[in-house]
Every structure is written in C-alpha cells, then in structure tokens.
Amino acid sequence: MRTDVSEELFDRARRVIPGGVNSPVRAFSAVGGTPRFLARGEGAYVHDVDGNRYLDLVGSWGPLICGHAHPSVVAAARSALEAGSSFGASTEGEVLLAEAIVDAVPSCEQVRLVSSGTEAAMSAVRLARAATGRDKVLKFVGHYHGHADALLAAAGSGVATLGIPGSPGVTAGATGDTVLVEWNDPEALREALAVHGDDTAAIIAEPVPANMNLVPPLDGFLATLREQATRHGALLIFDEVISGFRLSRGGAQQLHGVTPDLTVLGKVVGGGFPLAAFGGSAEVMGRLAPEGDVYQAGTLSGNPVAVAAGRAQLDLLTDEVYARLGAVTRRLADGVAAALADAGVPAQVTRHATLAGIVFADDAPVSYADVAAADQGRYAAFFRGMLDRGVYLAPSGFEVVFTSTALTDDDVEVVVDAAAATAAELAAG
Ligand SMILES: *Cc1c(COP(=O)(O)O)cnc(C)c1O
C-alpha cells in the first residue's frame, strides 16, 4: 500500500503543528505506522491522499452516523452557507434544532448550543455548581468529558492512549474538587458520596462509556447513579456526546429509561460540524445568562451552517434507522468476534445497541482497569492488519467502533473477511 504522500505531509505537519496533528489520537502513536491524510469521504468509505480507499469505522469519531457527505446534510449545509456563514445574531435554524433536541431527549426542556463537546461539558458542570451552590464533581475513572481542566483527571480517550494521568498544566486546584470513582462499582460510589455527598454539585458520567473502549453499565448501575444523586442533592449529568442520537434518538437515557438532570450532547447532533449542546429542565437552564446569573457565551454558538447540517442529519434518524443500524452493528460485531475466535485469538467484542468495541482480553471489561490491562499491543497489530486490508479502525484500543447507516451487508462482509485474515496472521505470530 502506497503511503508516501501521507508520509511527506506528516513530515511537513510535524514542523508546523505539534506532533503533526490537531488532536492527539490522530497521530497513530498507539498503533504505529503513518497516519493517513484523508482527502475525501463518501458514504461508508474514505480516500487518502495516496489514492487508497478504506472502509471507515471511525466516522470522524462519531458524528457521521449517516456516513460521509450524505447528500441531504451536504445540501442543507451548502444552502445555509450561501445565505451567510455566521451572524452572531439569532436565526430560525437554532430554534428548529433546539426544538428537535427537546422533542427527542427526555431530560431536555431547554438546550443551549455551543461549538464543542468540551465546551458543553464544562458549561454543564459550571451550571450544576451554580444551581447547587456546591463545589465538588464526581466523575468516573476512564470517562472522557473533553479537555476542560476540572474534568481532565483520569480521563479516557487520548488521555488514556497517551497514559497521561490528567495532564501537566492542570493545577491541583483545578482538579481538587473532582472526586474519582471506579465505573460499575456501586459500593465505591456510595462510599465516595458518604464522604463528599454534602459538597457534591454533580455526578457526571458517560452513561454508556465509549472513551475507554466500550464498557456498558452493569444492570442497575445507571439507576443507582440516579438514586444516589437524588439522595445527596447532587445533579446527575449524562455526557451523551457519543451516545446521544447514536444509541437511540433519545440517547442512552431513553434506551435505559434513566433521566439525568443535565445532558451534554455533541458529535452526531452537529452533522459533522463543530456543534454541541447542553440541556436540562427549564428551571436549571434558566440560571444561564441572560435570564440568570451564570455566564456562558460563544461567538460562533449556534452557527447557521452547523445548525443546518445537524438538523438535516437528525431528520434522517428515525426509530427504523436505529433498528437497522443496530442489526448491522450486531452482524459486524458477531462476525469479527467469530473470526477472532476461529483463529484462537482471545478477544472480547462488546456490543451495545449501535456501538461496538474490540478488546484483546479473556473477559469482557467492566472498568477502566480491565481495558488498560488488555493486550494493547495486540490491538495495534490488529489495527495495522485491518488497515492494510482497507478497513480503518480507531487508531487506539481505548476507542470504539462507529458504524453508519451507509454500511451495506457487503461492507460488513469486507470487515469480517479482513478480520479473519488479520486474526490468522495474529495467531501465526
Ligand atoms: C468527544 C467527547 C467529548 C468532547 O467533545 P469535543 O467536541 O471533542 O470537545 C466529551 N465527552 C464525550 C463523551 C466525548 O466522546
């Protein structure tokens, strides 16, 4: 496979961009090899600058649930762009997108639109602190809520990939009010709240964690979060930046029937553009300026092009679409699991509705520690084997498999065949 154009661009990139990338996991540090510079995407496929084509199972890390350059998303964005890229004043599209979100997501009576998931999570935490008059935030080890200082303690995703415990530059003061608890451990949660309950403004969680590979909640754990938050007078924040509009139209909260106080959205909701949101009850959201006293603002918030793309994508996402995507994801996950098992490679392919994850371990992971203890070297080898065969998986064993409605049965076969060939290679050592 030719990669010389990507290699040359990566060399040039490293001179002018730290590490050659604008977000760390893109650099392939965890898996080795040359990060591909992508030129074009259509449906389930992407093309790199060397002329290689890959079946894409990253989908821009989640936003592209309908595949690349979906005609109706492109048309909506183009027509919005031709009417002006940004006004810094209100537009009709913002109202329509907010109405669509409020209609779909059980916990949201009001939402505010922002430009990134990081910003949305940071703002939700600020709001929770203001609403409760408390300082502490309880987060789970390995959950990722963007790179705001207070939430950058034992975070997943790129932080996990790089093995950075938090990050230099984050002060002890910034994370001093962040309490860390192991995921899927109700006893640890109760113990932490027994100590910090009176000072805890919020429990924040990815309801279906997907930044430490895929580690779904054990039965009843989300209900325990709800019960414990209520008991201690803390707000429950679900960070549904990945799970929102992906697991179901109403996200993990709809799928699991557990309603948080605040919800953080991103990725799918923006249709591939920089758009995110946070929402909750009208009472709590009413604390935001200009109605209330909690400051939060953004020059490009509710950007008309992003809003148009987001609306167009949400319009495509009916219950039938989620059912079909779930079935495709199941076929893909089962096929890859069977390919690895047939070759005698110990692996766990976890699936939860429309999300999947591949971990090289003997048992299904239930915590961050389980994923960290899995064979990351083997994930890297699997990644490289799949890439050589034209399947683009996430370049880190701490990420998940993102399927899209553009995947056909034939595409699933391509993935399963590549997995079988790669598994045989791994088994042969
Ligand atoms: C991606 C992600 C974020 C951060 O969103 P950005 O748009 O990258 O800032 C926050 N929370 C979760 C769960 C995410 O997956």
PDBQT file of the ligand as one rigid body, heavy atoms in Angstrom, charges set to zero:
ROOT
HETATM    1  C1  LIG A 501     -15.765  13.649  22.168  1.00  0.00    +0.000 C 
HETATM    2  C2  LIG A 501     -16.272  13.739  23.540  1.00  0.00    +0.000 A 
HETATM    3  C3  LIG A 501     -16.248  14.931  24.276  1.00  0.00    +0.000 A 
HETATM    4  C4  LIG A 501     -15.538  16.154  23.787  1.00  0.00    +0.000 C 
HETATM    5  O1  LIG A 501     -16.108  16.674  22.628  1.00  0.00    +0.000 OA
HETATM    6  P1  LIG A 501     -15.203  17.618  21.694  1.00  0.00    +0.000 P 
HETATM    7  O2  LIG A 501     -16.183  18.093  20.666  1.00  0.00    +0.000 OA
HETATM    8  O3  LIG A 501     -14.121  16.754  21.160  1.00  0.00    +0.000 OA
HETATM    9  O4  LIG A 501     -14.696  18.713  22.544  1.00  0.00    +0.000 OA
HETATM   10  C5  LIG A 501     -16.852  14.974  25.517  1.00  0.00    +0.000 A 
HETATM   11  N1  LIG A 501     -17.472  13.888  26.011  1.00  0.00    +0.000 NA
HETATM   12  C6  LIG A 501     -17.509  12.722  25.352  1.00  0.00    +0.000 A 
HETATM   13  C7  LIG A 501     -18.235  11.556  25.955  1.00  0.00    +0.000 C 
HETATM   14  C8  LIG A 501     -16.898  12.593  24.106  1.00  0.00    +0.000 A 
HETATM   15  O5  LIG A 501     -16.884  11.419  23.482  1.00  0.00    +0.000 OA
ENDROOT
TORSDOF 0
